[in-house]
Amino acid sequence: MTIADDLRQRTFRYALQTIQFCRTLPTDWDAREIGKQLLRAGMGTASNYWSACRGRSDSEFISKLGVAEDEAAESVLWTMLLLQSGIRDDPATKALLQEGKEITAILSKSRKSAKENRRRRNQGAKLTNSPTHPVTNS
């Protein structure tokens, strides 16, 4: 299994955990509204990461990673609101928050690495195609 496969499964589990968590929220209007936002962001993390992994161009991959990262960060925000507002302050909420933070960090690092790898490939292509470094045919 590759790192991408592991992260694909982890983001999927995060989406499932988010669904299960949101089902347990109180039915007060504020908790329901935050729950809707959390649900969208948690599922959006997985769906956008899965979309990024479909083998498209570097630019689209990096863009979709950024969207997945944004969704994960947003899910962290909504979970923090639940905690700090006192709507939910229990181990399940804290565990979901921790997982959201870890996934956000992983996606951020992945996007930065992908951008750096693209920059290096582009630099290497420019060097091999420059007039001072002719490409030799063997």
Secondary structure, 3 states (H helix, E strand, C coil): CCHHHHHHHHHHHHHHHHHHHHHCCCCCHHHHHHHHHHHHHHHHHHHHHHHHCCCCCHHHHHHHHHHHHHHHHHHHHHHHHHHHCCCCCCHHHHHHHHHHHHHHHHHHHHHHHHHHHHHHHHHHHHHHCCCCCCCCCC
